[in-house]
C-alpha cells in the first residue's frame, strides 16, 4: 500500500505541475493581451457562448474573459502552492491537500463550462483538450481522496496501537453477527 501512496503523490504532483504551467501560461497570456485573449476565436469560444447566453455587450465579454483568466491564474497559483507544500512536507511531515482539492473543483467547473461550446460547435480538437484537462482534474481529486483515506487509516492504526487496553475493564461490544 505504501507504493500506491507514493505513486499517487507523484501523480498528484505531476498533475499540479501541469496545471501550474499550462493554465498559468494561458492566464498570463490572457491577462496581458489587450483583448483578454478574445483574439484567438477558437480558444475563447466558451467566452462568446456564455456571453451570448447572458446577453453581454462587448465590454461584458471583455470582463467575462478577464474573469476566466483570473480564475485560471488562481488555479495555477493554488497548484504551485500545493507543489511547494509537498516539497516542504518532505522535511516536516504530511502535506494538506485541501487547497489543491479546491483548485481542482475550479478546474472541473471551468472545464465543464469550456467543453460545452466546443461540443456544440463540433470542434474535436478543443473537446479533446478540455476533456483531457477534465480527466486529469478528476484523477487528481480521486488520488487526493485515496491519499486522505490512506492517511486516515494509518492514523487510526497508530492511535489504536498507542492506547493501552486494560484486561480487567469490561468491554462495551455489542453483538453483530456480520463481523
PyMOL commands that set and color helices and strands:
alter all, ss='L'
color gray80, all
select helices_A, chain A and resi 2-32+45-54+58-92+98-120+124-162
alter helices_A, ss='H'
color red, helices_A
deselect
rebuild
show_as cartoon
